[in-house]
Amino acid sequence: MIREIHLKNFKSFTDATFNFVGKNNNPKKLILLYGANGSGKTNFVEALDCLTETTHTLNTHKIIMDMLEDNDSQKKIFDLKNMLYYYSIAHIIKEYKTINSSSNMSIEITFSLTGKIGSYYIEFNDSQIISEKLEYTIQKNKGIYFEKTINNERYNPTIFDIELQDELSTLSKKYWGKHSILSILFYLKNDYSNDYIKSHIDKRLQNVLGYFNNITCHLKKHDTSQVSLARFKSLLTSFTEGVIDLNEISKLETTEKIISMYFSSLSNDIESAYYKKEIIEDKKAKYSLYFKKRLSNTIADIEYTSESEGIRQLLDLLPLFLGTSVKDIVIAIDEIDTGIHDLLVSNLVKKIVPIIKGQLILTTHNTMFLDDYDLRDNIYTINISKDFSKTITAITDGPYRIQKSSNTLVKYLKGEYGGIPIINTDFNFDQIINFIED
């Protein structure tokens, strides 16, 4: 789980720290992040997304280059080259580095894994990675696993055997700067046999790689459902539609039951969910999701694509909720309340809290969470000072004492905890309308 993140020159955060450690010195399982529009809530989730992107650039590079070599179509080559740039460090820097900043961008994350504390640091100039360091437990104490700069590199011999050190050193000379050491390690992990991994990559390092591989971010620009569902061997990798082998029908049936239970509990008019199936190529089945829905005195079959934004959003959230409730992983969801009633979202999250095994981070405008005294330790606000610097604070760490009798929602709306939008008292629509001609 995430203990702390420090961002420098990352989008709207020139220098900001998010500390998610509770009073018991353990990271909190649920984080509810509030802030005015444009305060940086999405930027925070993008920081986590940026970390995961930097760990997969080399594998993506290899996949795309293989496709380029096997395809003669000039248009496809052009498209693939654009993809290659999009999944590159150069694009990551261009997308995430604070505009007009002459200083380097960096992300530092401190995490808890198997009861031990680790940290990872990565720094970029305007074109490439210039520094990277991973620390985690070595025997009883925290120690450096690897450290890499433009001029130096160091690999801990306790974690990396001589053969793996030589392999990393060779690959880093070829790739590092445009790809991270973590990305190179993921490349090796995917490219070599399981026997090689077991004999050359230390179990503790494999745990760290698994931790970073399991960070999942749900943003409007990404569809993360399939990423989350790939963890579950008993479920379909796509809930909405797809093609499966006939020997995987049990996955379809299990997924169908889960979706039916989920929606029949959340929606009064949805009776059940089911998949329409069509056998193709003898050994495969094409499937698509439908709902049995009550319309007046009849029950109609409604295709998923015809459903409202709220229903589609609820389905997108389901694999993410499943992920954090059955595995020790980090899932961050931006704007969880998009298209869904505040009361439904707040009740749904409260149902999930007791069974969270990993860490669930939500950005939200839903003030109904503030009515629950038991969630007070999980609520954070992003505050913007007069000099436009930003601080991120748990409302229980502020100057105002929160008692059980306190009306947290009223205090929040009064601005006592920060993180609320402020409209200029001089604002007047008449001033805008005067510029419009009939």
C-alpha positions in Angstrom: 0.0 0.0 0.0 1.1 3.6 -0.5 2.4 5.4 2.5 3.6 8.6 0.9 4.1 10.2 -2.5 6.2 13.3 -3.1 5.8 15.1 -6.5 8.0 17.8 -7.9 7.1 19.7 -11.1 4.5 17.1 -12.0 1.6 18.9 -13.8 0.0 21.3 -11.2 2.2 20.0 -8.3 5.5 21.9 -8.2 6.3 20.5 -4.8 3.7 18.5 -2.9 3.5 15.5 -0.5 0.6 13.1 0.0 1.0 11.3 3.3 -1.5 8.4 3.8 -0.1 7.0 7.0 -2.6 6.7 9.9 -2.0 7.1 13.7 -1.0 3.5 13.9 1.9 4.1 11.5 0.2 1.9 8.9 -1.1 3.2 5.5 -4.8 3.8 5.3 -6.8 1.4 3.2 -9.3 4.0 2.0 -8.4 7.5 0.8 -11.1 10.0 -0.2 -9.5 13.0 -1.9 -11.5 16.3 -2.2 -10.6 19.5 -3.8 -12.0 22.3 -5.9 -12.2 21.8 -9.7 -8.7 22.2 -11.1 -7.1 21.7 -7.7 -5.1 18.6 -8.9 -7.2 15.5 -7.9 -6.9 14.0 -11.4 -3.2 15.0 -11.5 -2.6 12.9 -8.4 -4.1 9.8 -10.0 -2.1 10.6 -13.2 1.1 10.5 -11.1 0.3 6.9 -10.2 -0.5 6.2 -13.8 2.7 7.8 -14.9 4.6 5.4 -12.6 3.0 2.4 -14.2 3.6 3.7 -17.7 7.4 4.1 -17.0 7.5 0.4 -15.9 6.1 -0.9 -19.2 7.8 1.3 -21.9 10.4 -1.3 -22.9 7.8 -4.2 -23.3 5.6 -1.9 -25.3 8.5 -0.9 -27.4 9.4 -4.5 -28.2 5.8 -5.4 -29.1 5.4 -2.5 -31.4 8.8 -3.0 -33.1 7.9 -6.7 -33.7 4.6 -5.5 -35.4 6.5 -3.0 -37.5 8.9 -5.6 -38.8 6.0 -8.0 -39.8 3.8 -5.4 -41.5 4.3 -3.8 -45.0 1.4 -1.4 -44.8 2.7 2.2 -44.7 -0.3 3.5 -43.0 0.0 0.9 -40.2 3.7 1.7 -39.9 2.8 5.3 -39.4 0.2 4.5 -36.8 2.5 2.2 -34.9 5.2 4.8 -34.9 2.8 7.2 -33.3 1.9 4.5 -30.7 5.7 4.0 -30.1 6.0 7.7 -29.3 2.9 7.8 -27.1 4.3 5.0 -24.9 7.8 6.6 -24.7 9.6 8.5 -21.9 9.7 11.5 -24.2 5.9 11.6 -24.4 5.5 10.9 -20.6 7.7 13.9 -19.9 5.8 16.1 -22.4 2.5 15.0 -20.9 3.2 15.3 -17.2 6.0 17.8 -16.6 4.8 21.1 -15.2 4.3 23.6 -18.1 7.1 26.2 -18.3 9.1 24.6 -15.6 12.9 24.7 -16.0 13.4 22.2 -13.1 13.4 18.5 -13.2 10.3 16.4 -12.7 10.4 13.7 -10.0 8.1 11.1 -8.3 9.0 9.4 -5.1 6.7 6.8 -3.6 7.1 5.1 -0.2 5.1 1.9 0.1 4.3 -1.0 2.5 4.6 -4.5 1.2 4.5 -7.7 3.2 4.8 -5.7 6.3 8.0 -4.0 5.2 8.6 -0.4 4.0 10.2 0.4 0.6 10.7 3.4 -1.6 11.2 4.2 -5.3 12.5 7.4 -6.8 12.6 8.5 -10.5 13.7 11.8 -11.9 13.4 13.3 -15.4 14.9 16.2 -17.2 13.3 17.6 -20.4 14.1 14.5 -22.5 15.0 11.5 -20.4 15.3 9.7 -17.0 18.4 11.0 -15.2 18.1 9.3 -11.8 16.4 6.2 -10.4 16.6 4.3 -7.1 14.7 1.4 -5.5 15.0 0.6 -1.7 13.3 -2.3 0.1 14.0 -4.8 2.8 17.3 -6.7 2.8 17.3 -9.2 5.6 15.9 -7.1 8.5 16.6 -3.6 7.4 15.8 -1.4 4.4 18.5 -1.1 1.8 19.3 0.0 -1.7 18.4 -2.6 -4.4 19.6 -0.5 -7.3 20.7 3.1 -7.9 21.2 4.5 -11.3 22.2 8.0 -12.6 23.6 9.1 -15.9 27.2 8.6 -14.7 26.9 5.7 -12.1 25.0 2.5 -11.4 24.9 0.2 -8.5 23.2 -3.2 -8.0 23.0 -4.8 -4.6 24.8 -8.3 -4.9 22.4 -9.6 -2.2 19.5 -9.1 -4.6 21.2 -9.4 -8.1 23.5 -12.3 -8.9 26.5 -11.7 -11.1 24.8 -12.9 -14.3 21.8 -10.7 -13.7 24.0 -7.7 -12.9 25.9 -8.2 -16.1 22.6 -8.5 -18.1 21.2 -5.3 -16.5 24.4 -3.4 -17.0 24.4 -4.3 -20.7 20.7 -3.5 -21.2 21.0 -0.2 -19.2 23.8 1.0 -21.5 21.5 0.4 -24.4 18.2 1.5 -23.0 18.4 3.4 -19.8 17.3 7.0 -19.9 14.7 6.2 -22.5 13.5 3.3 -20.3 13.7 2.8 -16.6 15.5 0.0 -14.7 12.1 -1.2 -13.5 11.0 -1.3 -17.2 14.1 -3.3 -18.1 13.4 -5.8 -15.2 9.8 -6.2 -16.4 11.2 -6.8 -19.9 13.5 -9.5 -18.6 10.7 -11.0 -16.6 8.4 -11.3 -19.7 11.2 -12.4 -22.1 12.8 -15.2 -20.0 11.5 -18.5 -18.7 10.0 -18.9 -15.3 13.1 -21.0 -14.3 15.4 -18.1 -15.2 13.2 -15.7 -13.1 13.2 -18.0 -10.1 16.9 -18.6 -10.2 18.1 -15.1 -11.0 15.5 -12.6 -9.7 15.4 -12.5 -5.9 11.9 -13.3 -4.4 11.9 -9.9 -2.7 12.5 -8.1 -5.9 9.8 -10.2 -7.6 7.4 -9.0 -4.9 8.3 -5.4 -5.6 7.8 -5.9 -9.4 4.4 -7.5 -8.6 3.5 -4.5 -6.4 4.1 -2.0 -9.2 2.5 -4.2 -11.8 -0.7 -4.3 -9.7 -1.1 -0.5 -9.3 -4.3 0.2 -11.3 -5.6 3.7 -12.2 -9.1 4.4 -13.6 -9.1 7.6 -15.5 -11.3 8.9 -18.3 -8.5 8.5 -20.8 -8.0 4.8 -19.8 -10.1 1.7 -19.8 -8.6 -0.2 -16.9 -11.3 -2.9 -16.6 -9.5 -5.5 -18.6 -6.2 -4.8 -16.7 -8.0 -5.5 -13.4 -10.0 -8.5 -14.7 -6.8 -10.2 -16.0 -6.0 -11.0 -12.4 -9.0 -13.3 -12.0 -8.7 -16.7 -13.6 -12.3 -17.5 -13.0 -13.7 -14.4 -14.7 -13.9 -13.1 -18.3 -11.3 -10.5 -19.1 -14.0 -8.3 -20.7 -17.4 -8.0 -19.0 -19.2 -6.4 -21.9 -18.4 -8.5 -25.0 -15.8 -10.7 -26.6 -14.9 -14.1 -27.9 -13.9 -17.1 -25.8 -13.0 -20.7 -26.3 -15.9 -23.1 -25.5 -13.9 -24.7 -22.7 -14.1 -21.3 -20.9 -17.9 -21.2 -20.7 -17.6 -21.6 -16.9 -15.9 -18.2 -16.8 -18.8 -16.7 -18.6 -21.3 -18.3 -16.2 -19.4 -17.1 -13.1 -19.2 -13.6 -14.5 -22.8 -13.6 -15.4 -23.8 -14.5 -11.8 -21.6 -11.8 -10.3 -22.9 -9.0 -12.6 -26.5 -10.1 -11.9 -26.0 -10.0 -8.1 -24.3 -6.7 -8.3 -26.9 -4.9 -10.4 -30.0 -6.5 -8.9 -28.8 -5.1 -5.6 -28.0 -1.6 -6.9 -30.9 -1.0 -9.3 -34.6 -1.5 -8.7 -35.4 -2.0 -12.3 -32.6 -4.5 -13.3 -33.8 -8.0 -12.6 -30.7 -9.8 -13.9 -27.9 -9.8 -16.4 -27.0 -12.4 -18.9 -24.9 -13.1 -22.0 -26.2 -13.7 -25.5 -23.9 -16.3 -27.0 -23.2 -17.2 -30.6 -21.0 -20.2 -31.6 -18.4 -19.4 -34.1 -15.6 -21.4 -35.7 -16.9 -24.5 -33.9 -14.6 -24.1 -30.8 -15.4 -20.5 -29.9 -18.3 -18.4 -28.6 -19.0 -14.8 -29.2 -20.8 -13.1 -26.3 -22.4 -9.8 -25.4 -23.9 -8.5 -22.2 -27.7 -7.8 -21.8 -29.9 -6.8 -18.9 -33.4 -8.0 -18.1 -35.0 -4.8 -17.1 -38.5 -3.9 -15.8 -40.4 -1.5 -18.0 -43.9 -0.8 -16.6 -45.6 -4.2 -16.5 -43.1 -6.0 -18.8 -39.5 -7.2 -18.7 -37.4 -6.1 -21.6 -34.0 -7.3 -22.8 -31.7 -4.3 -23.0 -28.3 -4.5 -24.6 -25.5 -3.1 -22.5 -24.5 -0.5 -25.1 -28.0 1.1 -24.8 -27.7 1.6 -21.0 -27.1 4.9 -19.3 -23.7 6.4 -18.5 -24.4 5.6 -14.8 -24.9 1.9 -15.5 -21.8 1.7 -17.7 -19.8 3.5 -15.0 -21.0 1.1 -12.3 -20.0 -1.8 -14.5 -16.5 -0.3 -15.1 -16.1 0.1 -11.3 -17.0 -3.6 -10.5 -13.7 -5.2 -11.5 -11.8 -2.5 -9.6 -13.9 -3.1 -6.5 -13.3 -6.8 -6.9 -9.6 -6.2 -7.2 -9.1 -4.3 -4.0 -11.4 -6.6 -2.0 -9.7 -9.9 -2.9 -6.0 -8.9 -3.4 -3.5 -6.7 -1.7 -3.2 -4.2 -4.5 -3.6 -0.4 -5.0 -6.5 0.9 -7.1 -7.0 4.6 -7.7 -10.3 5.8 -9.3 -10.7 9.4 -10.5 -14.1 11.0 -10.2 -15.8 7.9 -8.8 -19.2 9.8 -8.8 -19.3 10.5 -12.5 -22.8 9.7 -13.7 -23.8 8.0 -10.5 -26.1 9.3 -7.7 -24.2 10.5 -4.7 -26.3 8.3 -2.3 -25.6 5.2 -4.3 -21.8 5.8 -4.5 -21.5 6.6 -0.8 -23.4 3.5 0.2 -21.5 1.3 -2.2 -18.1 2.5 -1.0 -19.2 2.0 2.7 -20.2 -1.6 1.9 -16.7 -2.2 0.4 -14.6 -0.6 3.2 -14.8 -3.6 5.6 -13.5 -6.0 3.0 -10.7 -4.0 1.4 -7.5 -6.0 1.4 -5.5 -3.6 -0.6 -5.8 0.2 -0.9 -8.6 2.1 -2.6 -8.0 5.7 -3.5 -10.9 7.8 -4.7 -11.1 11.4 -5.9 -14.6 12.8 -5.4 -17.0 15.7 -5.0 -19.5 13.6 -3.1 -20.1 15.4 0.2 -22.2 12.5 1.6 -19.0 10.7 2.7 -18.6 13.6 5.1 -21.7 12.6 7.0 -20.1 9.3 8.1 -18.0 9.9 11.3 -16.2 6.6 10.8 -14.7 7.9 7.5 -13.3 11.1 9.0 -9.7 9.7 9.1 -9.9 8.8 5.4 -10.8 12.3 4.1 -8.1 14.5 2.5 -8.3 17.9 0.9 -6.1 19.7 -1.6 -5.7 23.3 -0.6 -4.3 26.1 -2.8 -2.6 29.0 -1.0 -2.4 32.6 -2.1 1.0 32.0 -3.8 -0.7 29.0 -5.6 1.4 26.4 -3.8 -0.6 23.3 -2.7 -0.9 21.3 0.5 -2.6 18.0 1.0 -4.1 17.4 4.4 -6.2 14.9 6.2 -9.0 16.8 7.8 -8.2 15.1 11.1 -4.7 16.7 11.0 -6.1 20.2 10.7 -6.6 22.8 13.5 -10.3 21.9 13.9 -11.1 19.1 16.4 -13.7 16.6 15.0 -16.0 15.1 17.6 -18.7 12.6 17.1 -21.3 15.3 17.5 -19.6 17.5 14.9 -21.3 18.1 11.6 -18.4 17.4 9.3 -20.3 18.3 6.2 -21.4 21.7 7.5 -17.8 22.5 8.6 -16.5 21.4 5.2 -19.0 23.6 3.3 -18.0 26.5 5.5 -14.4 26.0 4.3 -12.9 24.9 7.7 -11.1 22.0 6.0 -10.3 23.7 2.7 -10.7 22.0 -0.7 -13.8 23.8 -1.7 -14.6 25.9 -4.7 -14.8 29.7 -4.2 -16.9 31.9 -6.5 -15.8 35.6 -6.6 -18.5 37.7 -5.0 -18.2 40.2 -7.8 -19.1 37.6 -10.4 -22.1 38.6 -12.4 -23.5 36.9 -15.5 -24.7 40.3 -16.8 -21.1 41.2 -17.4 -20.7 38.2 -19.7 -24.0 38.6 -21.5 -23.2 42.2 -22.4 -20.5 40.9 -24.8 -23.1 38.8 -26.7 -24.9 40.3 -29.6 -28.4 39.2 -30.7 
